[in-house]
Amino acid sequence: MFVTKETFAGFLFFSMKKIVYCIVIWVLAGVTDLFSQTVIPDSVAVSYVDSLNLWEEKTLATDGRLYSLVYYSDSLLTKQEGAEIYFYSNGARKSMATYKDGILDGAVEAWYYDGRIKRHDVYDKGEFIEGTCYGTRGGTLSHTDYRKDAVYKGGIPALYSVIAINAQKISLPDGEPEKTGKVVVRLSIDRKGVVRDKSVVQSLHPLYDAEVLRICEHLESFEPARRDGDAVPCFYLLTVLY
């Protein structure tokens, strides 16, 4: 059979189109599988667990799947105690850490979607002792921190600059002296670093509390908290002194 240059070029073009098409389908399948592993947090339920003598913060996805379980020693959810567990979409554990008096204490472990070990760290009263991160093929990787807390963009100076710029004089009733002390506000920050909610956890005076909550309306976004490299929702305690 005689094949002309034009016929061969057409065959080659058709073959390349099939290859590219197959590659695109393969990549999209991989991306779809990646997203199917991810649980997007949507709602939070808090309850007291008698058997643990701890407060449980349970975060669920929009479809009801479990996203995380975090335990606290106080009802205001300011100090973590016990387990912190994140889950994949199939219900398998994604990571697990243990806290004591609000700091990491004990083993910190993370797994890939298929159950293979991804991380094994050891902490002692907040101090990192040792740890290993593993690749998808089982070899070791450069170690990274498991926990990174939310940070206001621009750092603490930028955060308190916003507070100073927007602060207004508080007018107390006649004869009532100015107050000295602090107001502590708990900010609820989502995976994108946006402040979604705020509440006073340590009050100084109703007018001072209201002023700090008003100031918080001017806050911009944070660098989100991370667990094993993934952005997670978190609480942030903001203290304003008077």
VMD Tcl script that draws the C-alpha trace (Angstrom):
set ca {
  {0.00 0.00 0.00}
  {1.40 3.36 -1.04}
  {1.14 6.10 1.63}
  {1.55 9.71 0.59}
  {3.06 12.37 2.83}
  {-0.39 13.94 3.13}
  {-1.97 10.64 4.24}
  {0.79 10.02 6.79}
  {0.51 13.58 8.14}
  {-3.25 13.18 8.51}
  {-2.81 9.86 10.32}
  {-0.18 11.37 12.61}
  {-2.42 14.36 13.40}
  {-5.36 12.08 14.18}
  {-3.20 9.89 16.43}
  {-1.82 12.90 18.30}
  {-5.36 14.17 18.88}
  {-6.30 10.82 20.42}
  {-3.20 10.89 22.64}
  {-3.90 14.44 23.79}
  {-7.55 13.54 24.39}
  {-6.55 10.53 26.50}
  {-4.07 12.64 28.50}
  {-6.72 15.29 29.17}
  {-9.23 12.63 30.34}
  {-6.55 11.07 32.56}
  {-5.63 14.43 34.13}
  {-9.28 15.38 34.68}
  {-9.92 12.00 36.26}
  {-7.02 12.62 38.61}
  {-8.30 16.09 39.48}
  {-11.80 14.72 40.06}
  {-10.39 12.03 42.33}
  {-8.40 14.67 44.20}
  {-11.52 16.74 44.87}
  {-13.51 13.65 45.84}
  {-11.02 13.08 48.65}
  {-11.56 16.56 50.07}
  {-14.29 17.33 52.59}
  {-15.29 21.01 52.61}
  {-16.30 22.17 56.12}
  {-19.74 23.75 56.39}
  {-21.30 23.52 59.86}
  {-20.06 23.15 63.43}
  {-21.77 21.47 66.38}
  {-20.44 21.77 69.94}
  {-21.43 19.41 72.74}
  {-20.15 18.21 76.09}
  {-18.89 14.60 76.24}
  {-19.42 13.26 79.76}
  {-17.18 10.21 79.28}
  {-14.24 12.43 78.30}
  {-15.05 15.41 80.51}
  {-14.31 17.54 77.43}
  {-16.13 19.74 74.95}
  {-16.34 18.33 71.44}
  {-16.30 20.50 68.31}
  {-17.65 18.45 65.40}
  {-17.35 19.97 61.92}
  {-19.47 18.55 59.10}
  {-19.53 19.03 55.33}
  {-22.61 20.23 53.43}
  {-23.48 16.59 52.66}
  {-23.17 15.60 56.32}
  {-19.80 13.89 56.05}
  {-17.48 14.30 59.02}
  {-14.69 16.84 58.49}
  {-13.04 17.04 61.91}
  {-13.31 16.34 65.63}
  {-11.50 18.66 68.04}
  {-11.72 18.56 71.83}
  {-11.39 21.36 74.37}
  {-11.19 21.58 78.15}
  {-13.48 24.65 78.32}
  {-16.89 25.55 76.94}
  {-15.49 28.67 75.25}
  {-13.26 26.45 73.09}
  {-10.08 28.35 73.92}
  {-7.83 25.46 75.05}
  {-7.47 22.21 73.13}
  {-7.28 19.00 75.15}
  {-7.04 15.46 73.84}
  {-7.53 14.46 70.23}
  {-7.65 16.56 67.07}
  {-8.74 14.42 64.11}
  {-9.31 15.32 60.43}
  {-11.01 12.98 57.96}
  {-11.02 12.17 54.25}
  {-14.26 11.94 52.29}
  {-14.28 8.13 52.65}
  {-14.32 8.46 56.45}
  {-10.68 7.43 56.88}
  {-8.49 9.48 59.19}
  {-6.41 12.14 57.45}
  {-4.44 13.22 60.51}
  {-4.51 12.88 64.28}
  {-2.75 14.84 67.00}
  {-2.95 14.98 70.79}
  {-3.00 18.13 72.93}
  {-2.50 18.77 76.62}
  {-3.23 22.17 78.16}
  {-3.55 23.67 74.69}
  {-0.22 22.46 73.25}
  {0.87 19.45 71.23}
  {1.91 16.55 73.44}
  {2.54 13.04 72.17}
  {2.28 11.51 68.69}
  {1.17 13.38 65.57}
  {0.33 11.20 62.59}
  {-1.02 11.76 59.07}
  {-1.97 9.36 56.30}
  {-2.53 9.42 52.55}
  {-5.98 8.71 51.14}
  {-5.12 5.04 50.61}
  {-4.01 4.62 54.22}
  {-0.26 4.81 53.76}
  {1.64 6.72 56.42}
  {2.42 10.35 55.54}
  {3.82 11.70 58.79}
  {4.91 10.55 62.23}
  {6.01 13.23 64.73}
  {6.57 13.24 68.47}
  {6.05 16.25 70.76}
  {6.70 16.65 74.46}
  {4.72 19.46 76.13}
  {4.79 21.56 72.97}
  {8.41 20.85 72.10}
  {9.11 19.04 68.84}
  {11.24 15.97 69.60}
  {11.47 14.12 66.30}
  {9.51 13.46 63.16}
  {9.50 12.01 59.66}
  {7.47 12.88 56.57}
  {6.95 10.19 53.92}
  {6.36 10.46 50.18}
  {3.68 8.65 48.20}
  {6.21 5.95 47.26}
  {7.39 5.41 50.82}
  {10.64 7.38 50.81}
  {11.29 10.14 53.31}
  {10.75 13.82 52.52}
  {12.03 17.07 54.01}
  {10.20 17.58 57.28}
  {7.54 20.29 57.55}
  {5.59 21.58 60.54}
  {2.30 19.83 61.22}
  {0.63 22.87 62.78}
  {0.63 26.46 61.61}
  {-1.67 28.93 63.32}
  {-3.61 31.65 61.54}
  {-1.66 34.88 61.10}
  {-3.06 38.28 60.19}
  {-1.74 39.42 56.82}
  {1.06 41.84 57.63}
  {1.59 40.29 61.06}
  {0.81 41.51 64.57}
  {1.90 45.14 63.80}
  {-0.62 45.32 60.95}
  {-3.34 43.80 63.12}
  {-2.95 46.29 65.95}
  {-2.53 49.12 63.47}
  {-6.06 48.39 62.23}
  {-7.27 48.42 65.84}
  {-5.56 51.75 66.62}
  {-6.80 53.45 63.44}
  {-10.42 52.42 63.94}
  {-10.68 52.78 67.72}
  {-13.12 55.40 69.01}
  {-13.46 57.03 72.41}
  {-15.90 55.20 74.62}
  {-18.50 57.44 76.26}
  {-19.43 56.08 79.67}
  {-22.42 57.29 81.71}
  {-21.78 60.38 83.80}
  {-19.78 59.66 86.92}
  {-18.64 56.23 85.76}
  {-14.82 56.01 85.68}
  {-12.90 54.68 82.69}
  {-12.14 50.99 82.81}
  {-8.77 49.31 82.70}
  {-8.31 45.73 81.68}
  {-8.81 43.71 78.53}
  {-11.43 42.42 76.15}
  {-10.77 39.04 74.55}
  {-12.65 38.18 71.36}
  {-12.71 34.78 69.69}
  {-12.63 35.06 65.90}
  {-13.88 32.18 63.78}
  {-11.71 32.05 60.66}
  {-12.50 29.88 57.64}
  {-10.15 27.95 55.32}
  {-9.68 31.06 53.17}
  {-8.63 33.21 56.11}
  {-11.88 35.18 56.24}
  {-13.39 36.10 59.63}
  {-16.83 34.48 59.67}
  {-17.92 35.08 63.25}
  {-16.78 36.73 66.48}
  {-17.77 36.61 70.14}
  {-16.50 38.05 73.42}
  {-14.97 35.39 75.66}
  {-13.60 37.78 78.29}
  {-15.64 40.87 79.02}
  {-14.51 44.18 80.49}
  {-17.70 46.27 80.17}
  {-20.63 46.10 77.70}
  {-19.58 49.33 75.99}
  {-15.95 48.24 75.72}
  {-17.02 44.83 74.43}
  {-19.22 46.41 71.78}
  {-16.41 48.71 70.68}
  {-13.98 45.83 70.17}
  {-16.59 43.88 68.19}
  {-17.15 46.97 66.04}
  {-13.42 47.31 65.41}
  {-13.29 43.67 64.31}
  {-15.56 44.57 61.40}
  {-12.57 46.39 59.88}
  {-10.25 43.39 59.98}
  {-9.14 42.01 56.65}
  {-8.18 38.42 55.93}
  {-5.70 36.18 57.73}
  {-3.27 33.64 56.43}
  {-5.33 30.55 57.32}
  {-4.32 27.96 59.87}
  {-2.88 24.75 58.47}
  {-2.69 21.13 59.56}
  {-0.20 19.00 57.67}
  {-0.06 21.65 54.95}
  {-3.82 21.92 54.38}
  {-5.79 25.06 55.22}
  {-8.35 24.47 57.99}
  {-10.92 26.61 59.83}
  {-9.83 27.73 63.26}
  {-10.42 30.03 66.22}
  {-8.20 33.06 66.88}
  {-8.13 34.87 70.24}
  {-7.74 38.64 69.90}
  {-6.88 40.63 73.04}
  {-7.42 44.40 73.24}
  {-6.05 46.21 76.27}
  {-7.55 49.32 77.89}
}
mol new
graphics top color blue
foreach p $ca { graphics top sphere $p radius 0.5 }
foreach p [lrange $ca 0 end-1] q [lrange $ca 1 end] { graphics top cylinder $p $q radius 0.2 }
display resetview
